[in-house]
Amino acid sequence: MEKQTLTPWDNWLRYKLVAQPDGNALQVLEQSRQSFREAYPEEAVYPQPEISFFEQRLPESAEPLLCQWLQQLCKNETAFPVVINNLSGKPPHLVYARVQSTGAHAHFVKKLKALLQQLAGFTAASISHQQISLLPLITEMSGMLFHKAMQEFSATELAAQTTVQHLQLMKRLPDGTWQLIQRFALLQSSNAVPGVQHWFSPTAFVHPN
């Protein structure tokens, strides 16, 4: 396949692939930031928690290809657990929950990275996907408020687990909102098809005996 020809009027947009934590994990996450949210309700943004697997700028003309390849990746992938473990911060304005990678999660991210690299070759897009998944809890704080948040959350113990069963591809619109493009379902373990290798997988998956 030849590399896409990009014209000066191609519309480049930001895409992200996310998963929503289940109800129990959402409750734990909300409780972890509740007191801070009550103290500073207007001074920061408190987004709906979601696990972000990548955020990537792409030409809008590449959207159908991205959807097609993600569907190919997900249709034979089994739902997998992730562990949410404690809070951390990224200066100057982000507080997030850490996502501890499990073996199945790491295996999926490896395949996803190969897909994005292949797509970048067709679209001339740079690779900017996240290799470590994050769960943003508080954003858009001032520097002073960020330091207050880190003082409070440094003593917070948080532990939760959720299973990634669905993924959502989102597109950022010019007004700053995110639009759902497509939802991808992962297989339950009882319906998994062992030994399937995707064309973009860097190594074969050998099912244990």
N, C-alpha and C positions, 0 to 999 in steps of 0.2 A: 504494500500500500504506500502511496506517495504521501509526503508531508503535505498538510493542508496549506493552501495558499491564503495568506492573510492580507486583507486589503486595509488601507488606512482607516476606513470607516467601520471595520469590525468592532463590535461592542464587547469589550472585555468586562467581565463581571466576576464577583467573588462567590465561590461555591464552598459549601462545607458539608461534611458527612457526619451525622451525629446519631447518638442513641439516647433514649430517655430512660433514666433509672426507674425501677419499679416503685410501687407505692411505699413499701417499707423503707427503702433507701431514701426516697424523697422526704419522708417524715424525719429521718435522722438528720439529713442535710439541712432541712428547714429549722430544726431545733438548734442546730449548731450555730446559726447566725441570727436567731430570733432576738436575743437581748441587744445585739449590736444594731439590728434593724430598727428596733423600737427606740433606741437612743439617737440614731441618725437616719431617720426615714427619708429625708429629702436631700441629704448630702452625698448620696451614692446611688448606684443602680444595682438592683438585686434581681438578676436574670433567673429565668426558669432553669434549674440545673440540668445540664445535658453533657454527656461524654462526647467530646469532639475528637474525631479520628483524623480529619485533615481539614484545612481551610486553604483554598487554592484559587488564584486568579486565572481565568481561562476565557478565550473568546466564546461568546454565546453560541456561535456556530458549532462549537465542539460539544455542546450539551447533549444532543442525541447519542453521540458516540460514548460519552461518559456514562450515560444511563444504561446503554447496551452492555458495556463492559462490567459495570457494577452489578447488573442483573446476572451476567454470566458468573461473576465471582460468588455472589451470594446464594445462588439457587441450589448449590450442593454443599454449602457451608453449614456446620452445625452450630446452634446457639451455644454460647460460651459464657462462663461466669467471669466477673471482674470484682476485685476487692477494692473498696474505698477506704483509705487509711490516712487519717489525720489531715490537718489543714496546713497550708503554706502560702507564701506570698511571692509575687513577682513585681518588683518596683517598676513604675511608681504608683500603680493604682489597682492591682489585681490581687484578690484573695481567692484561692481555689482549694478544692479537695484533691488529694493525690489519688491516682488510679494505679493500683499495684498490678502489674501485668502477670497473668497466669500463662501457662504454656499454650493453651488454645488461643488466648488473646494475642500473644506474641506471634503465633503462626499466622493468624489472620492479618495482622499488621504487616507482616513480611510480604504476603501476597498483595496487599493493598499498595504497598510501596512500589512493587514491581509494576502494577497496573498504572500508577501515576507516572512512573518513569517512562513507560511505553507511550502513554498519552502525551507527555511533554515532547517526545520525539516527533509526534505528528502535528503538534500545535505551536511549537517553539516557545512553550510556556516554561518558566523556571519552576523548579521543585521547591515548594515551601510548605509541604505537609508536616503535620506534627507527628514526630516519632514517639513521643510520650503523651498519652491522652490526658487531658485536663478536665476538671469539672469546675468551671467558674462559678463563684458564689457571690462575690461583691466586685463591682468594677466602677471605673470613673470616679475614684476618690481623689481628693487633694493629697499632696505629699504628707501633710501633717496628719490627716485622717488615716492615711495608710499606716503610718507608724503607730497610731493608737490601735488600729485594728490588729496589727501584728503583736502588740503587747498583750491584747486580750486573747487572741487565738493561739498564741504560743503555748498556753496552758490547757488548751482544749483537746480532749481525747475524743476521737471520732473513729468508729469502725462500722462498716456496713458492707453488704455484698448484694450485687444485682446480677441478673442474667441478661446478656444482650441477645434479644430475640428478633428485633427489628432495627433497621437502619433507615435514616431519612436523609435524602439529598435536598439541601436547601440552597436557594439563590438569593443574594442580597440585591434588593431593588434600589433604584436611585434615591428613594426617599428614606433609605436606611433600614427599612423593614426586611424581614426574611420571608421568602415564599417557598412553600413546600413544592418540590418538583416531582419526586417519586419516593415511594416507600418500598423497602426491600425486606422480605421475610427470610429469616434463617430457619433451617430445618430443626425440628426436635430430634434428639439423639436416636429415638426409635425409628425415625424415617431417614437417617443418614445413609448416604451411598459411599461406602469406604473405597479408597483407592483412586478417587477421581482427581486428575491433575488438570489444572487450568492451563491454557496456552501461555498465560503471562506469569505462571508460577516459576520461580527461579530453580526450584528443586522438586523432584517427584515426592509425593507423599506415600510412604510405605505403611500400609495398615498392619499393625502387629498381629501375629497369629494368636 
